[in-house]
Every structure is written in C-alpha cells, then in structure tokens.
Amino acid sequence: ADGSPVWILDGALDGRSRTKARRCLDEILRRAAGRAVVVSMSRPLDLHRFDRVIELRRGRIAFDGPPSERKTHGRDAA
C-alpha cells in the first residue's frame, strides 16, 4: 500500500461510463481513507463526496469552494 499522505489522480475516471466511474471513485476513496485526494475530472461526478471543488473554465478558476455552494448546470449535477 502507498503510504503517501496525498494522492493526485489525473483523469482516473475519464472514458468510463458513469456507473463504472462511480465504482472506481468508490474504490479510490476507500483506499485513500485518511489521505488528501486530488482528482481531476472532465465530467463532474459525485462532487458531494469531496470537501472542496475547484472548477476551471478556459484555464481560469470559475468556482472554488464546497460542492454545496456550486451551482449545477443540467447533467453535471453533483
């Protein structure tokens, strides 16, 4: 097992169906218990499971805060 206090995952959920991406996220968060986890996603998924969301649009920060304060836009709901 990796003892790193921080895990950075870039695109770990990309290219998967929403169901498979959720299963993968479940496993990631289970294995990363007690660690800080940074996950980049091209499609927002289950954002409510995270403490903080930073959303980029065209290379700029469009949102930075708790997922409960993020406005959803149709299908990208948390």
For each residue, the residues with C-beta under 8 A, 3 or more apart:
1: 31
2: 7
3:
4: 7 35
5: 35 36
6: 35 36 37 38
7: 2 4 28 32 35 36 37 38
8: 38
9: 12 28 37 38 39 40
10: 40
11: 14 15 40 41 42
12: 9 24 28 39
13: 16 21 24 25 39 41 43 45
14: 11 41 42 43
15: 11
16: 13 20 21 24
17: 20 21
18: 21 22 45
19: 22 23
20: 16 17 23 24
21: 13 16 17 18 24 25 43 45
22: 18 19 25 26 45 46
23: 19 20 26 27
24: 12 13 16 20 21 27 28
25: 13 21 22 28 29 39 45 46 49
26: 22 23 29 30
27: 23 24 30 31
28: 7 9 12 24 25 31 32 37 39
29: 25 26 32 33 37 49
30: 26 27 33
31: 1 27 28
32: 7 28 29 35 37
33: 29 30
34:
35: 4 5 6 7 32
36: 5 6 7
37: 6 7 9 28 29 32 50
38: 6 7 8 9
39: 9 12 13 25 28 50
40: 9 10 11
41: 11 13 14 44 45
42: 11 14
43: 13 14 21 76
44: 41 47 53 55 76 77 78
45: 13 18 21 22 25 41 78
46: 22 25 49 78
47: 44 50 53 67 70 78
48: 67 68 78
49: 25 29 46
50: 37 39 47 53 67
51: 66
52: 64 65 66 67
53: 44 47 50 63 64 65 66 67 70
54: 61 63 64
55: 44 61 62 63 64 70
56: 59 60 61 62
57: 60 62
58:
59: 56
60: 56 57
61: 54 55 56 64
62: 55 56 57
63: 53 54 55 69 70 71
64: 52 53 54 55 61
65: 52 53 69 70
66: 51 52 53 69 70
67: 47 48 50 52 53 70 78
68: 48
69: 63 65 66
70: 47 53 55 63 65 66 67 78
71: 63
72: 76 77 78
73: 76
74: 77
75:
76: 43 44 72 73
77: 44 72 74
78: 44 45 46 47 48 67 70 72
